[in-house]
């Protein structure tokens, strides 16, 4: 067999730096090259900064089996971006979701956050996510919880091997932390940073961030200790225009709720075959976010002899987020007055959108106030022993116990709103002709506009969402190296993991949307006038003269105090806390899932020659067995209350509920084959085949039937779980070629194809579960319709006028007299439908000799086999998140200066197929790009100063429904800057 000699280049000198980063999945490093490094058969050349980081990342890619991309720290505690997700978006095929202007979750090759597995040093990490108005189902990991200072490298495995954990059909992302024995000696540094964010209106423009690292080895580098800590405060703000309750879609020119009148008041009327929509609402949200992030990491290592290394590590993170929101909103009940729509073709497939839409719905203008704080806490304790038993055998035992928990910080809940209100609205016009929807509110005669003297409150909602995930994982791994023959090594292992997840939710809602108290009950000075146009001055269309000139803000404390005074005077109990508004401490929805997974794998790694060309082949299989035990809290229903013109509330029996249990399970053989051939020196081709799985969301696995507490005229809704769901199964094919043509420089092109089975669809059935009587359709209701017509508000008022209420003054269904409420139950089932995603990835990394300049450019094209049909109103199943992405980085590094400019772009993509009202309507996030800049100056060997700019052009994000004029959300964002220093003591 031909011996392949490792080249003595500057690249070779950096390969030793990569070995620690790839140790979690040892097959990445080819054994031949490792032995050359151990023998010292390379020249030592010092490389640092951006060039070192890019070179280490390139060598990880080059040495890997399969398609792997990586980002490496420039130095211990010095990652390229302060946010891990922001760094990941520089990788080919990776796109990110942003929260408060920062990267939070990732999409890889078109597969969203729930399809990507995140590990920390090869260990599966728990994730805790909470939703605003429901119990969370997500398994996705939020990278905003972790500071980048403790991360040495991030590896993105786009193809799978048998020795890698399962769970991500999009990718497996491994976070590699720094280790003291990998950085021998004494090292200590501190970083100080001022976070400058001019987007905040009420917070501090400059907030602090401090981080520190101490690492030292003792006793001839046999014992090491490393402590890393960071603390960050950030105050930020954003302004949003949103149609949170979605668009009501109407086909053709027939009559329907909200259909356009044909009396000449509208131009561009839809033809028989055109499809259009009218808005259900429009709101302007003004958000203030105060975030505090604390991270800590302790690592102890002991190497009593050269062959044994023991590691004990503890990682902690806490993210506390306070959100304060003011809202100006109008609700539309389908009473179009006048306007204009875009011109359609009157052919099937034609979708038209509004240019001007005016609605005569009266009478309230909402002035919602929110103030809530959530805490996300993550803890991980791990132990690892690695033993080089012989020259040919390496064994490793790893255990960790980790938890992630998210929930409210106080009794105001994880999300809330108290709606202040003014009732003199007569008409509302919205201009949808540009990016920003311009709202113009017309008031009743004699009222000139918003006036604190006319303001009171209506309803409120205090929500309590909670999630806790716990993981205990034990892994045994072994590598046996053979001295002769084609097979160079065999990897084998066994792992067991128990995942416990609890997702819960409850709400305390007052449905007094018709008003609570009178304007005289609320002091005028608790409503503060605020400028409105200035909050959107960066968006196209916000300079319109018709835009509302101001809105009114109020504090949560003032509103609660005023409402409590009214309740106390009336002797009312208005919340679980009596006369004071608060969130419930118990849960209406409570889902608990335990998964036990056992896996065993074996993989043979081969090296041989095809002619004069060295080749590598890895063939393996992984067997996974999973059992699922699931419980869900099932409520006991008391009665149905007609709580608003279009709202009904299902009332539970106080304190009465029970848990029901279901179980399931599945097992899989997952083969993998990876081939790499060196056509000529430093020119490789690769091909990979693998099968991977992603597990269903927690809500789909719930162990019982739950009913949503809100209902409508036509009935209620509920959900039933299915623990016997099979996981998503993906068959993956990758073909790529790479040419490493110079120091730190390469070009690559790759094709990927993923065919995914077992997508989860919904089986729907309707039944009169729980025997809940509804007043709709009963004799009292029919009497009211005969008297006042079918207008919901008028019918409801007729009930009150006739005294058709219970002792508490509520309109309720009467058992034996009124019909039973139909409830539509959605149950997840595995679909027979397969979906395919394929695409191309292009990447170039080039260092311009000794000039100090370099560039990284990549582009990814992603395509799915089914696109969303905007003309269809039926339920559609398509893959979300598919979009092309591109990145370009230009940097200069010479002497004491380091400058980097980065551009990131993501094309338009489909983000959802169901809108905020639960209807089948798409949400498209429009194309977005962002420029970031980083400048560093090394004052001396110890001191470095820097400035970082994120989104320096202040780009805003926009989303729309079936037509670009049907705005769903527009978020105005500002640039953010960090100014700081980093001082190395040793």
Helices and strands as residue ranges (DSSP letters): H 10-19, G 23-28, H 31-38, H 49-63, E 68-72, H 84-88, E 94-99, E 102-108, G 113-115, E 116-120, E 123-124, G 143-145, E 151-157, E 171-177, G 180-182, E 186-197, E 206-218, E 223-242, E 247-251, E 266-267, E 275-279, E 281-305, E 308-331, E 336-341, E 354-359, E 365-388, E 393-408, E 415-422, E 425-431, E 438-443, G 452-454, E 456-481, E 487-510, G 519-521, G 524-526, E 528-531, G 533-536, E 550-553, H 556-570, E 589-610, E 613-642, E 648-680, E 683-694, G 699-701, E 705-707, E 710-711, E 716-720, E 728-742, E 745-757, E 760-767, G 769-771, H 779-788, H 792-802, E 811-812, E 823-830, E 835-847, E 853-864, E 885-894, E 897-906, E 909-914, E 920-925, E 928-938, E 943-950, E 957-960, E 967-972, E 976-984
